[in-house]
Amino acid sequence: MELRQLRYLLEVVAAGSISRAAERLHIAQSAVSRQIADLEDELGTPLLQRRRGGVQPTEQGLRFVETAGAILRDVAALKQQMSAATAEPLTVRLGLPPTVSPMFLETVTRHLPAAPIPMRASIVEASSYWLQQRLYAGDLDCAVLTNPSPTRVLHIEPLWTETLCVIGSADSPLRGMATCTVAQIADLPLTQTPLPDNSRQAIEAAFEAAGLSLNVRQEHEALQFLKAQVLEGEHSILPRTVARSLAAARQYVAVPLPEVTIQRAFAARRGAIPSDAIVCLAGALRECARTGFAGDPWIRVA
């Protein structure tokens, strides 16, 4: 068993496809398939099963992926410890969702060099679901996640809870409403981020609890596309942090939807970075949120 086989498997699970994993690894698809087949032969059990559009781990594969991730994290931590003696700043691979990255970029840049453990950040911007998969794969050290699932792989520090809002154009029928309910917006044409996006899962759960279905016309991961479609007459259910950034733009209206809330949390892979660094980063992000969201009744900082 080789470390590269573990890395290939985690990349395939994160990508949901052998071909996409091969592209990210910059190697031939056949090489990835061969290494995983060799690993399955050695273990005597299938680790992946085919599904429409790609692959997913088997039950045995899920257990193996969790252990493999821990092994790769231990190896990465050992390398980090060996390089610590050089007195070079610790490089932290930090993931941020596009809905919150603008307010945190300056905070991260300003705080890390002066932290008790000098750090510098390599920042990746992507959806929360994708960031969590990258954490499991060992490609990130930490990230701000939405509704992260409890796991022994990650150390999780709550940052804040926020209400989602329905975003519409200036002539939206929601204009003038202080709040709305899922029943009131059930027939609105929506443009949303696709599943398995964590915010989308929270929205789906709220509608299902009310016995309703979302009227989703289009799906797209890019926030700019969602905002553009709103101006074309559709609506989108987005986090309060996005609604705040649109408040000054007169072409939008944003109405809180109290039935749907999400939690933002700082998550770090256990053993990836020193605990002091985790405390420093989580504290800096929480303080930034406390200052930036002060007075907003729809955001509650932990």
PAZAPA-4460 file (N, C-alpha, C; in steps of 0.05 Angstrom, whole numbers, plus 32768, in hexadecimal, padded with zeros to 4 digits):
% residues 302
    n_x    n_y    n_z   ca_x   ca_y   ca_z    c_x    c_y    c_z   seq   type   mol
   8011   7FE8   8000   8000   8000   8000   8012   8019   8000     1      M     A
   800C   802C   7FEE   801C   8044   7FEB   800B   805D   7FF2     2      E     A
   8019   8072   7FFB   800C   808B   8001   7FFD   8096   7FE9     3      L     A
   8009   8093   7FD1   7FFC   809F   7FB9   7FE2   8091   7FB4     4      R     A
   7FE0   8077   7FBA   7FC6   8069   7FB6   7FB1   8075   7FC8     5      Q     A
   7FB8   807C   7FE1   7FA5   8089   7FF3   7F9D   80A4   7FE9     6      L     A
   7FB1   80B3   7FDF   7FAB   80CE   7FD4   7F98   80CC   7FBC     7      R     A
   7F9D   80B9   7FAA   7F8D   80B6   7F93   7F70   80AF   7F9B     8      Y     A
   7F6D   809D   7FAE   7F52   8095   7FB7   7F43   80AC   7FC3     9      L     A
   7F50   80BB   7FD4   7F43   80D3   7FE0   7F3B   80E7   7FCB    10      L     A
   7F4C   80EA   7FB7   7F46   80FE   7FA2   7F2E   80F4   7F92    11      E     A
   7F2C   80DA   7F8C   7F15   80D0   7F7D   7EFB   80D3   7F8D    12      V     A
   7EFC   80CD   7FA7   7EE5   80D1   7FB8   7EDC   80EE   7FB9    13      V     A
   7EEF   8100   7FBC   7EE9   811C   7FBD   7EDE   8126   7FA2    14      A     A
   7EE8   811C   7F8C   7EE0   8125   7F72   7EC6   8117   7F68    15      A     A
   7EC1   80FF   7F73   7EAA   80F0   7F6B   7EAD   80E3   7F50    16      G     A
   7EC5   80E3   7F46   7ECA   80D8   7F2B   7EE8   80D3   7F27    17      S     A
   7EEE   80BC   7F1B   7F0A   80B6   7F16   7F16   80C9   7F01    18      I     A
   7F06   80CF   7EED   7F11   80E1   7ED8   7F16   80FD   7EE3    19      S     A
   7F04   8108   7EF4   7F09   8122   7EFF   7F20   8122   7F12    20      R     A
   7F23   810C   7F21   7F3A   8109   7F33   7F54   8109   7F24    21      A     A
   7F54   80FB   7F0E   7F6D   80F9   7EFD   7F74   8115   7EF3    22      A     A
   7F60   8124   7EEB   7F65   8140   7EE1   7F72   8151   7EF7    23      E     A
   7F67   814F   7F0F   7F72   815F   7F26   7F8E   8156   7F2D    24      R     A
   7F93   813B   7F2A   7FAE   8131   7F32   7FC2   8134   7F1B    25      L     A
   7FB8   813C   7F03   7FC8   813F   7EEB   7FD7   8125   7EE3    26      H     A
   7FC8   810F   7EE5   7FD2   80F5   7EDD   7FBD   80E7   7ECC    27      I     A
   7FC5   80D2   7EBF   7FB2   80C3   7EAE   7F9D   80B5   7EBE    28      A     A
   7F84   80B4   7EB3   7F6E   80A7   7EC1   7F74   808A   7EC6    29      Q     A
   7F82   807D   7EB3   7F88   8061   7EB6   7F9B   805C   7ECD    30      S     A
   7FAD   806F   7ED3   7FBF   806C   7EE9   7FB0   806D   7F04    31      A     A
   7F9D   807F   7F06   7F8D   8081   7F1E   7F7D   8067   7F22    32      V     A
   7F70   805E   7F0D   7F60   8045   7F0E   7F71   802E   7F16    33      S     A
   7F89   802C   7F0B   7F9B   8015   7F11   7FA3   8016   7F2E    34      R     A
   7FAB   802D   7F39   7FB4   802F   7F54   7F9D   8027   7F68    35      Q     A
   7F85   8030   7F62   7F6E   802A   7F74   7F67   800C   7F71    36      I     A
   7F69   8001   7F59   7F64   7FE4   7F56   7F79   7FD4   7F65    37      A     A
   7F92   7FDC   7F64   7FA7   7FCE   7F73   7FA1   7FD0   7F91    38      D     A
   7F98   7FE7   7F9A   7F91   7FEB   7FB7   7F7A   7FD9   7FBF    39      L     A
   7F66   7FD7   7FAE   7F4F   7FC6   7FB4   7F57   7FA8   7FB4    40      E     A
   7F69   7FA1   7FA2   7F73   7F85   7FA1   7F82   7F7F   7FBB    41      D     A
   7F92   7F91   7FC3   7FA2   7F8D   7FDC   7F90   7F8A   7FF4    42      E     A
   7F7B   7F9B   7FF5   7F69   7F9A   800C   7F54   7F84   800A    43      L     A
   7F4F   7F7B   7FF2   7F3C   7F65   7FEE   7F1F   7F6E   7FF0    44      G     A
   7F1A   7F87   7FEA   7EFE   7F92   7FEC   7EFC   7FAA   7FD9    45      T     A
   7EE4   7FAE   7FCD   7EE1   7FC5   7FBC   7EDE   7FDF   7FCD    46      P     A
   7EEA   7FF4   7FC4   7EE9   800D   7FD3   7ED7   8021   7FC5    47      L     A
   7ED2   801D   7FAB   7EC2   8030   7F9C   7EAC   8020   7F8D    48      L     A
   7E95   802E   7F89   7E80   8022   7F79   7E77   8037   7F65    49      Q     A
   7E70   802E   7F4D   7E68   8041   7F38   7E4B   804A   7F3D    50      R     A
   7E47   8063   7F36   7E2C   806F   7F37   7E29   8080   7F1F    51      R     A
   7E11   808A   7F1A   7E0D   809B   7F03   7E1E   80B4   7F04    52      R     A
   7E2F   80B7   7EF0   7E40   80CF   7EEF   7E5A   80CD   7EFE    53      G     A
   7E61   80B6   7F0A   7E7A   80B4   7F18   7E7C   809C   7F2A    54      G     A
   7E89   80A0   7F41   7E8C   808A   7F55   7E88   8095   7F71    55      V     A
   7E82   8083   7F83   7E80   808A   7F9F   7E8B   8073   7FB0    56      Q     A
   7E95   8079   7FC8   7EA1   8064   7FD9   7E8C   8050   7FE2    57      P     A
   7E95   8037   7FE4   7E84   8023   7FF1   7E85   8027   800F    58      T     A
   7E76   8017   801E   7E76   8019   803B   7E92   8015   8046    59      E     A
   7EA0   8000   803B   7EBC   7FFB   8043   7ECE   8012   803A    60      Q     A
   7EC8   801C   8023   7ED7   8033   8018   7ED6   804B   802A    61      G     A
   7EBE   8051   8035   7EBB   8068   8046   7ECD   8066   805F    62      L     A
   7ECD   804E   806B   7EDD   8049   8082   7EFB   804C   807B    63      R     A
   7F02   8041   8064   7F1E   8042   805C   7F27   805E   8056    64      F     A
   7F16   806E   8049   7F1C   808A   8043   7F22   809A   805C    65      V     A
   7F12   8096   8071   7F16   80A4   808A   7F31   809E   8096    66      E     A
   7F38   8084   8096   7F52   807C   80A1   7F69   8086   808F    67      T     A
   7F65   8084   8075   7F7A   808D   8062   7F7F   80AB   8065    68      A     A
   7F69   80BA   8069   7F6C   80D7   806D   7F7C   80DD   8086    69      G     A
   7F77   80CD   809B   7F86   80D1   80B4   7FA4   80CC   80B0    70      A     A
   7FAA   80B7   80A0   7FC5   80B0   809B   7FD3   80C6   808C    71      I     A
   7FC6   80D0   8077   7FD2   80E6   8068   7FD5   80FF   8078    72      L     A
   7FC2   8104   808A   7FC5   811C   809B   7FDC   8119   80AE    73      R     A
   7FE0   8101   80B9   7FF7   80FC   80CA   8011   8100   80BC    74      D     A
   8012   80F7   80A3   802A   80FB   8093   802F   8119   808E    75      V     A
   801A   8127   8087   801D   8144   8082   8025   8153   809C    76      A     A
   801A   814A   80B3   8021   8157   80CC   803E   8152   80D3    77      A     A
   8047   8139   80CD   8063   8133   80D2   8076   8144   80C1    78      L     A
   806F   8148   80A8   807F   8159   8097   807F   8176   80A1    79      K     A
   8067   817F   80AB   8065   819A   80B5   8076   819E   80CE    80      Q     A
   8077   8189   80DF   8087   818B   80F8   80A5   818C   80F0    81      Q     A
   80AD   817D   80DD   80C9   817C   80D5   80D2   8197   80C9    82      M     A
   80BF   81A5   80BB   80C6   81BE   80AF   80C3   81D6   80C2    83      S     A
   80B6   81D1   80DA   80B2   81E6   80ED   80CC   81F2   80F7    84      A     A
   80E1   81E2   80F8   80FA   81EB   8102   8108   8200   80F1    85      A     A
   80FE   8203   80D9   810A   8217   80C7   8102   8234   80CD    86      T     A
   80EE   8237   80E0   80E4   8251   80E8   80D6   8260   80D1    87      A     A
   80CF   8252   80BC   80BF   825E   80A7   80A2   825F   80B0    88      E     A
   8093   8274   80A8   8077   8275   80AF   8068   825C   80A7    89      P     A
   8055   8254   80B7   8045   823C   80B1   8031   8243   809B    90      L     A
   8032   8234   8085   801F   8239   8070   8005   8229   8075    91      T     A
   7FEF   8238   8077   7FD5   822C   807D   7FC3   822D   8064    92      V     A
   7FBA   8216   805C   7FA8   8215   8044   7F8C   8218   804E    93      R     A
   7F81   8230   8049   7F67   8237   8054   7F52   8239   803E    94      L     A
   7F3B   822D   8043   7F24   822E   8030   7F0F   8241   8039    95      G     A
   7F04   8252   8028   7EEF   8264   802E   7ED8   8263   801A    96      L     A
   7EBF   8262   8022   7EA9   8263   800F   7EA8   827F   8003    97      P     A
   7E9F   8282   7FEA   7E9E   829C   7FDD   7E8C   82B0   7FEB    98      P     A
   7E78   82A5   7FFA   7E65   82B7   8008   7E72   82C6   801F    99      T     A
   7E88   82BC   802A   7E94   82CA   8041   7EB1   82D2   803C   100      V     A
   7EBD   82C9   8026   7EDA   82CF   8022   7EE1   82EC   8021   101      S     A
   7ED0   82FE   8015   7ED8   831A   8013   7EDE   8327   802F   102      P     A
   7ECD   8320   8043   7ED1   832D   805D   7EE8   8321   806D   103      M     A
   7EEF   8308   8066   7F04   82FB   8075   7F20   82FD   806A   104      F     A
   7F22   8303   8050   7F3D   8304   8043   7F4F   8318   8051   105      L     A
   7F45   8330   8057   7F56   8344   8064   7F5D   833B   8080   106      E     A
   7F4A   832F   808F   7F4F   8326   80AA   7F66   8311   80AA   107      T     A
   7F64   82FE   8098   7F78   82E9   8097   7F93   82F4   8090   108      V     A
   7F94   8306   807D   7FAD   8312   8074   7FBA   8322   808B   109      T     A
   7FA9   8330   809A   7FB3   8342   80AF   7FBC   8333   80C8   110      R     A
   7FAD   831E   80D0   7FB2   8310   80E9   7FC8   82FB   80E9   111      H     A
   7FCA   82EC   80D3   7FDB   82D5   80D3   7FF9   82DC   80D7   112      L     A
   8004   82F0   80CA   8021   82F5   80CE   8028   82FC   80EB   113      P     A
   8015   8308   80FA   801A   8311   8115   8010   82FC   812A   114      A     A
   8007   82E5   8121   7FFD   82D1   8134   8013   82C5   8145   115      A     A
   800C   82B9   815C   8020   82AC   816D   8031   8298   815D   116      P     A
   8024   828A   814B   8032   8279   8138   8031   8287   811D   117      I     A
   8048   8293   8113   8046   82A1   80FA   803C   828F   80E3   118      P     A
   8028   8299   80D5   801B   8289   80C0   8017   829A   80A7   119      M     A
   8015   828C   8091   800C   8299   8079   7FF8   8287   806C   120      R     A
   7FE4   8293   805E   7FCE   8284   8054   7FCF   827F   8036   121      A     A
   7FC8   8267   802E   7FC3   8261   8012   7FA5   825C   8011   122      S     A
   7F96   826F   8004   7F79   826F   8006   7F6C   8264   7FED   123      I     A
   7F59   8252   7FF2   7F49   8246   7FDC   7F2C   824E   7FE1   124      V     A
   7F1E   8257   7FCC   7F02   825F   7FCE   7EF1   824B   7FBF   125      E     A
   7EDD   8240   7FCD   7ECC   822C   7FC0   7EB4   8227   7FD2   126      A     A
   7EA0   8218   7FC9   7E89   8212   7FD9   7E90   8201   7FF1   127      S     A
   7E7F   8203   8006   7E85   81F5   801F   7E88   81D7   801B   128      S     A
   7E76   81CC   800B   7E77   81AF   8006   7E92   81A7   7FFA   129      Y     A
   7E9B   81B6   7FE6   7EB4   81B0   7FD9   7ECB   81B3   7FEC   130      W     A
   7ECA   81C9   7FFD   7EE0   81CD   8010   7EE2   81B6   8024   131      L     A
   7ECB   81AC   802D   7ECB   8196   8040   7ED8   817D   8033   132      Q     A
   7ED2   8178   801A   7EDE   8161   800C   7EFC   8165   800A   133      Q     A
   7F05   817E   8005   7F22   8183   8003   7F2F   8180   801E   134      R     A
   7F21   8186   8034   7F2C   8181   804F   7F30   8164   8053   135      L     A
   7F1C   8154   804C   7F1F   8137   804F   7F35   812B   803F   136      Y     A
   7F39   8137   8027   7F4E   812D   8015   7F6A   8136   801D   137      A     A
   7F6C   8149   8030   7F86   8153   8038   7F90   816A   8028   138      G     A
   7F7F   8175   8016   7F89   818B   8005   7F86   81A6   8013   139      D     A
   7F77   81A7   8029   7F75   81C0   8039   7F7B   81B9   8056   140      L     A
   7F84   81CD   8065   7F89   81C9   8082   7F71   81D2   8092   141      D     A
   7F62   81E6   8088   7F4B   81F0   8097   7F39   8200   8084   142      C     A
   7F21   8205   808D   7F0E   8213   807C   7EF7   821D   808C   143      A     A
   7EE9   8231   8082   7ECF   823A   808D   7EBA   822A   807E   144      V     A
   7EAA   8219   808D   7E97   8208   8081   7E7A   820F   808A   145      L     A
   7E67   8206   807A   7E4B   820A   8080   7E3F   81EF   8089   146      T     A
   7E33   81F0   80A1   7E26   81D8   80AD   7E38   81BF   80AA   147      N     A
   7E51   81C1   80B5   7E63   81A9   80B2   7E58   8191   80C1   148      P     A
   7E5C   817A   80B6   7E54   8161   80C3   7E68   815A   80D9   149      S     A
   7E5E   8151   80F1   7E71   8149   8106   7E82   8132   80FC   150      P     A
   7E9C   8133   8101   7EAE   811E   80F9   7EC7   811F   810A   151      T     A
   7ED3   8108   810F   7EEB   8108   811F   7F03   8111   810F   152      R     A
   7F00   8115   80F5   7F16   811E   80E4   7F1B   813C   80E7   153      V     A
   7F05   814B   80EE   7F07   8168   80EE   7F03   8173   810A   154      L     A
   7F12   8188   8111   7F0E   8197   8129   7EFC   81AF   8121   155      H     A
   7EE4   81B2   812D   7ED1   81C6   8124   7ECC   81DB   813A   156      I     A
   7ECF   81F5   8132   7ECA   820B   8144   7EB3   821C   8138   157      E     A
   7E9B   821D   8145   7E85   822D   813B   7E8D   824B   8139   158      P     A
   7E85   8258   8124   7E8A   8274   8120   7E71   8285   8123   159      L     A
   7E5D   827F   8113   7E43   828D   8115   7E2D   827D   8108   160      W     A
   7E14   8285   810E   7DFC   827A   8102   7DEE   8291   80F3   161      T     A
   7DE5   828C   80DB   7DD8   82A1   80CB   7DBE   8297   80BE   162      E     A
   7DAC   82A9   80BB   7D92   82A4   80AD   7D96   82A7   808F   163      T     A
   7D89   8296   8080   7D8A   8299   8063   7D75   82AE   805B   164      L     A
   7D7A   82BA   8044   7D68   82CF   803A   7D60   82C8   801D   165      C     A
   7D48   82D1   8016   7D3F   82CF   7FFA   7D47   82E9   7FEC   166      V     A
   7D56   82E6   7FD7   7D60   82FD   7FC8   7D50   8300   7FAE   167      I     A
   7D46   8318   7FAA   7D36   831D   7F91   7D3F   8338   7F85   168      G     A
   7D35   833D   7F6E   7D3A   8357   7F61   7D29   836D   7F6E   169      S     A
   7D2E   8386   7F66   7D21   839C   7F73   7D03   839B   7F70   170      A     A
   7CF8   838E   7F5B   7CDB   838D   7F57   7CD0   8371   7F60   171      D     A
   7CDE   8363   7F71   7CD6   8349   7F7C   7CBC   834D   7F8C   172      S     A
   7CAA   8339   7F8B   7C92   833A   7F9C   7C98   8339   7FB9   173      P     A
   7CB0   8333   7FC1   7CB8   8332   7FDD   7CC0   834E   7FE7   174      L     A
   7CC2   8361   7FD6   7CCA   837C   7FDE   7CB8   8387   7FF4   175      R     A
   7CC4   8391   8009   7CB5   839D   801F   7CAF   8389   8035   176      G     A
   7CB4   836F   8031   7CAF   835B   8046   7CC6   835B   805A   177      M     A
   7CC0   835A   8073   7CD4   8359   8088   7CE1   833D   8089   178      A     A
   7CD1   8328   8087   7CDA   830C   8086   7CC7   82FD   8074   179      T     A
   7CCE   82E4   806E   7CBC   82D3   805E   7CBF   82B7   8068   180      C     A
   7CAC   82A5   805F   7CAC   8289   8066   7CB1   8278   804E   181      T     A
   7CB7   825F   8052   7CBB   824D   803B   7CA1   824A   802B   182      V     A
   7C8A   824B   8039   7C70   8249   802C   7C6B   8260   8019   183      A     A
   7C74   8278   8021   7C70   8290   8011   7C81   8290   7FF8   184      Q     A
   7C97   8282   7FF8   7CA9   8283   7FE0   7CAA   8269   7FD1   185      I     A
   7C98   8256   7FD8   7C98   823B   7FCB   7C95   823C   7FAD   186      A     A
   7C86   8251   7FA3   7C82   8252   7F86   7C95   8264   7F77   187      D     A
   7CA7   8271   7F86   7CBA   8283   7F79   7CCE   8273   7F68   188      L     A
   7CD4   827C   7F50   7CEA   826F   7F40   7D05   8275   7F4D   189      P     A
   7D14   8260   7F52   7D2D   8263   7F60   7D45   825A   7F4F   190      L     A
   7D5B   8268   7F53   7D75   825F   7F49   7D87   8259   7F62   191      T     A
   7D90   8241   7F65   7D9E   8239   7F7D   7DB8   822A   7F77   192      Q     A
   7DC9   8229   7F8B   7DE0   8217   7F89   7DD7   81FA   7F89   193      T     A
   7DE4   81E9   7F7B   7DDA   81CD   7F79   7DE2   81BD   7F92   194      P     A
   7DD2   81A7   7F96   7DDA   8194   7FAA   7DF4   8187   7FA1   195      L     A
   7E06   817F   7FB4   7E02   817D   7FD1   7E0B   8195   7FE0   196      P     A
   7E0A   81AD   7FD5   7E11   81C6   7FE3   7E04   81C6   7FFF   197      D     A
   7E13   81CD   8014   7E09   81CB   802F   7DF1   81DE   8034   198      N     A
   7DF3   81F7   8029   7DDC   820A   802D   7DC3   81FF   801E   199      S     A
   7DC7   81F4   8007   7DB0   81E9   7FF8   7DA4   81D2   8008   200      R     A
   7DB4   81C2   8015   7DA9   81AC   8025   7D97   81B7   803B   201      Q     A
   7DA0   81CD   8048   7D90   81DA   805D   7D75   81E4   8052   202      A     A
   7D76   81F0   803B   7D5E   81FA   802E   7D4B   81E4   8028   203      I     A
   7D55   81CF   801B   7D45   81B7   8014   7D37   81AC   802D   204      E     A
   7D46   81AA   8043   7D3B   819F   805C   7D24   81B0   8067   205      A     A
   7D27   81CA   8065   7D12   81DC   806F   7CF9   81D9   805F   206      A     A
   7CFC   81D8   8044   7CE4   81D5   8033   7CD7   81B9   8037   207      F     A
   7CE8   81A5   803A   7CDD   818A   803E   7CCD   8189   8058   208      E     A
   7CD8   8196   806D   7CCA   8197   8087   7CAF   81A4   8085   209      A     A
   7CAD   81B7   8073   7C93   81C5   806F   7C81   81B7   805B   210      A     A
   7C8A   81A0   8050   7C7A   8192   803C   7C7A   819F   8021   211      G     A
   7C8F   81AE   801B   7C91   81BD   8002   7CA9   81B5   7FF2   212      L     A
   7CAA   81BE   7FD9   7CC1   81B8   7FC7   7CCB   81D3   7FBC   213      S     A
   7CE5   81D4   7FB8   7CF2   81EB   7FAC   7CEB   81ED   7F8F   214      L     A
   7CE5   8206   7F86   7CE0   820A   7F69   7CFA   8214   7F5C   215      N     A
   7D0D   8202   7F59   7D27   8209   7F4F   7D27   8207   7F30   216      V     A
   7D2D   821E   7F24   7D2D   821F   7F06   7D4A   821A   7EFC   217      R     A
   7D5E   8225   7F0A   7D79   8222   7F01   7D8B   821D   7F19   218      Q     A
   7DA2   8210   7F14   7DB6   820B   7F29   7DD1   8214   7F1F   219      E     A
   7DE0   8220   7F31   7DFB   8229   7F2A   7E0B   822D   7F43   220      H     A
   7E25   8227   7F43   7E35   822A   7F5A   7E40   8247   7F5E   221      E     A
   7E41   8256   7F48   7E4D   8271   7F49   7E3A   8285   7F55   222      A     A
   7E43   8293   7F6A   7E32   82A8   7F77   7E2B   82BE   7F63   223      L     A
   7E3E   82C6   7F52   7E38   82DB   7F3F   7E22   82D4   7F2C   224      Q     A
   7E20   82BA   7F24   7E0B   82B1   7F12   7DF0   82B3   7F21   225      F     A
   7DEF   82AB   7F3A   7DD6   82AB   7F49   7DCC   82C8   7F4C   226      L     A
   7DDE   82DB   7F51   7DD6   82F7   7F54   7DCC   8302   7F39   227      K     A
   7DD9   82F9   7F23   7DD1   8302   7F09   7DB5   82F8   7F02   228      A     A
   7DAF   82DF   7F09   7D95   82D4   7F03   7D7F   82E2   7F14   229      Q     A
   7D85   82EA   7F2B   7D72   82F9   7F3C   7D6A   8313   7F2D   230      V     A
   7D7D   8320   7F21   7D77   8339   7F12   7D66   8333   7EF9   231      L     A
   7D66   831A   7EF1   7D56   8312   7EDA   7D39   830A   7EE2   232      E     A
   7D33   830C   7EFC   7D18   8307   7F05   7D15   82EE   7F16   233      G     A
   7D2A   82DE   7F1A   7D27   82C7   7F2B   7D2F   82CF   7F48   234      E     A
   7D2E   82BC   7F5A   7D35   82C0   7F75   7D4A   82AB   7F7D   235      H     A
   7D58   82B1   7F93   7D6C   829E   7F9D   7D6C   82A0   7FBC   236      S     A
   7D6E   8289   7FC9   7D70   8288   7FE6   7D8D   8286   7FED   237      I     A
   7D98   829B   7FF9   7DB4   829E   7FFE   7DB9   82A6   801B   238      L     A
   7DD2   82A1   8025   7DD8   82A8   8040   7DD6   82C6   8046   239      P     A
   7DD1   82CC   805F   7DCF   82E8   8068   7DE8   82F7   8061   240      R     A
   7DFF   82EA   8062   7E18   82F7   805C   7E19   8302   8040   241      T     A
   7E0B   82F4   802D   7E08   82FE   8012   7DF4   8315   8011   242      V     A
   7DDE   8312   801F   7DC9   8327   801F   7DD5   8341   8029   243      A     A
   7DE6   8340   803D   7DF2   8358   8048   7E02   8367   8032   244      R     A
   7E11   8358   8022   7E21   8364   800D   7E10   8370   7FF7   245      S     A
   7DF7   8367   7FF5   7DE6   8372   7FE0   7DD4   8388   7FEA   246      L     A
   7DD4   838D   8004   7DC2   83A0   8010   7DC5   83BC   8004   247      A     A
   7DDD   83C4   7FFD   7DE2   83DF   7FF3   7DDA   83E1   7FD5   248      A     A
   7DD6   83CA   7FC8   7DCF   83CB   7FAC   7DB1   83CC   7FA8   249      A     A
   7DA7   83E2   7F9D   7D8A   83E6   7F9C   7D7C   83D3   7F89   250      R     A
   7D8B   83C5   7F78   7D7D   83B3   7F66   7D75   8398   7F72   251      Q     A
   7D7C   8394   7F8C   7D76   837C   7F9A   7D64   8381   7FB2   252      Y     A
   7D54   836D   7FBA   7D47   836C   7FD4   7D4F   8352   7FE1   253      V     A
   7D51   8352   7FFB   7D59   833A   800A   7D46   8338   8022   254      A     A
   7D37   8321   8024   7D24   831D   8039   7D2C   8304   8049   255      V     A
   7D30   8307   8063   7D38   82F0   8074   7D23   82DA   8073   256      P     A
   7D2D   82C1   8074   7D1C   82A9   8074   7D23   829A   808E   257      L     A
   7D16   82A2   80A4   7D1E   8298   80BF   7D1D   827A   80C2   258      P     A
   7D0E   826C   80B1   7D0C   824F   80B3   7D26   8240   80AB   259      E     A
   7D38   824F   809E   7D51   8242   8094   7D69   8251   809F   260      V     A
   7D79   8243   80AF   7D92   824E   80B9   7DA9   823B   80B3   261      T     A
   7DC0   8245   80B2   7DD8   8235   80AF   7DED   823D   80C3   262      I     A
   7DFE   822B   80CA   7E15   8231   80DC   7E2F   8232   80CC   263      Q     A
   7E3E   8246   80D1   7E59   8248   80C6   7E6D   823F   80DC   264      R     A
   7E80   8230   80D4   7E93   8226   80E8   7EAF   8225   80DC   265      A     A
   7EC3   8228   80ED   7EDF   8224   80E5   7EE6   8207   80EA   266      F     A
   7EEF   81FA   80D5   7EF6   81DD   80D7   7F13   81DA   80CF   267      A     A
   7F22   81CB   80DF   7F3E   81C5   80D9   7F42   81A6   80DB   268      A     A
   7F52   819C   80C9   7F59   8180   80CA   7F6A   817B   80E2   269      R     A
   7F63   8167   80F2   7F72   8161   810A   7F8E   8159   8103   270      R     A
   7FA2   8166   8110   7FBE   8160   810B   7FCA   816E   80F4   271      G     A
   7FBA   817D   80E4   7FC5   818B   80CD   7FD5   81A3   80D4   272      A     A
   7FCA   81B3   80E7   7FD8   81CB   80F1   7FD8   81CB   810F   273      I     A
   7FEB   81D8   811C   7FEB   81D9   813A   7FD2   81E4   8146   274      P     A
   7FCB   81DA   815E   7FB2   81E3   816B   7FB3   8201   8170   275      S     A
   7FCA   820C   8176   7FCC   8229   817A   7FC4   8238   8161   276      D     A
   7FCB   822D   814A   7FC4   823A   8130   7FA6   8239   812C   277      A     A
   7F99   8223   8134   7F7C   8220   8131   7F6E   8235   8142   278      I     A
   7F77   8237   815B   7F6B   824B   816E   7F6E   8267   8163   279      V     A
   7F86   826D   8159   7F8B   8288   814E   7F79   828E   8136   280      C     A
   7F78   827B   8123   7F68   8280   810B   7F4A   8282   8112   281      L     A
   7F40   826F   8122   7F24   8270   8129   7F1D   8289   8138   282      A     A
   7F2E   8292   814A   7F2A   82AA   8159   7F29   82C3   8147   283      G     A
   7F3B   82C4   8134   7F3C   82DB   8122   7F23   82DC   8111   284      A     A
   7F1A   82C5   8107   7F02   82C5   80F6   7EE9   82CC   8106   285      L     A
   7EE8   82C1   811F   7ED1   82C7   8130   7ED0   82E5   8137   286      R     A
   7EE7   82F0   813D   7EE7   830D   8144   7EDF   831E   812C   287      E     A
   7EE8   8316   8114   7EE1   8324   80FC   7EC3   8323   80F8   288      C     A
   7EB7   830B   80FD   7E9A   8308   80FA   7E8B   8319   810F   289      A     A
   7E95   8319   8127   7E88   8328   813D   7E88   8346   8136   290      R     A
   7E9E   834F   812B   7E9F   836C   8124   7E8F   8372   810B   291      T     A
   7E91   8361   80F7   7E84   8366   80DD   7E66   8362   80DE   292      G     A
   7E5C   8350   80F0   7E3F   834B   80F1   7E31   8358   8108   293      F     A
   7E3F   836A   8116   7E34   8377   812E   7E19   8384   8127   294      A     A
   7E05   837F   8137   7DEB   838C   8132   7DD9   837E   811E   295      G     A
   7DE2   8369   8112   7DD2   835B   80FE   7DC1   8346   810D   296      D     A
   7DA6   8349   810E   7D96   8336   811D   7D94   831A   8110   297      P     A
   7D9D   8317   80F7   7D9B   82FE   80E9   7DB5   82EE   80E9   298      W     A
   7DC9   82F8   80F7   7DE3   82EA   80FA   7DEA   82E9   8117   299      I     A
   7DEF   82D1   8122   7DF6   82CE   813E   7E12   82C2   8140   300      R     A
   7E25   82D2   814A   7E41   82C9   814C   7E44   82B7   8164   301      V     A
   7E53   82A1   8161   7E57   828E   8178   7E67   829B   818E   302      A     A
***
